[in-house]
């Protein structure tokens, strides 16, 4: 089942990430504004990559479903054509048997008429 999933980049969703239970702040060598700007860039990049990957996965799933449906359609069509072929062959055999049996009956009755004295 395909579901549409919407997620906004802005405003930042702090609930997506667990809060660290540390008492000591992390050590950073960048100024806070520069660190925040780079983290924001990385966050947006990661979100865009995730959206692209989910899009590709959805497209591949749709293609796979289409290929499975096409394969089932081809299989059903093949079975139908094989059945038609077998039915037509059986009709040909039946027609040949009727033709042969009617021919032998006709030749048998002609032969009997010639055998009788006049």
Residue, then its C-alpha position, 0 to 999 in steps of 0.5 A: x500500500x502506498x502512503x503519502x508522507x509529508x514532512x516540512x523542513x522549516x520550522x525545525x522539528x526538535x521532536x525527531x531527535x532524542x535529547x541527550x542526557x549529558x550534563x556537560x555541553x559538547x566541545x566545539x571549536x567553531x563559533x556558535x553562529x557558524x556551527x548552527x549555520x553548518x548544522x542547518x545546512x547539513x540538516x537540510x541536505x540530509x532531509x532532501x537526500x531522504x526525500x529523494x531516496x523515498x521518492x526513488x523507492x516509491x518509483x521502483x515499487x510502482x515499477x515492480x507492481x507494474x511488471x508483476x501485473x504485466x507478467x500475470x497478464x502475459x501468463x493469463x494470455x498465454x494460458x488462454x492462447x494455449x487453450x484456444x490452440x488445443x481446442x482448435x487442434x481437437x476440432x481439426x482432429x474431430x473433423x478429420x475423423x468424421x471425414x475419414x469415417x464418412x469416406x470409409x462408409x461411402x466406400x464400403x457401400x459402393x463396394x457392396x453394390x459392386x459385389x452383388x450380382x445383377 
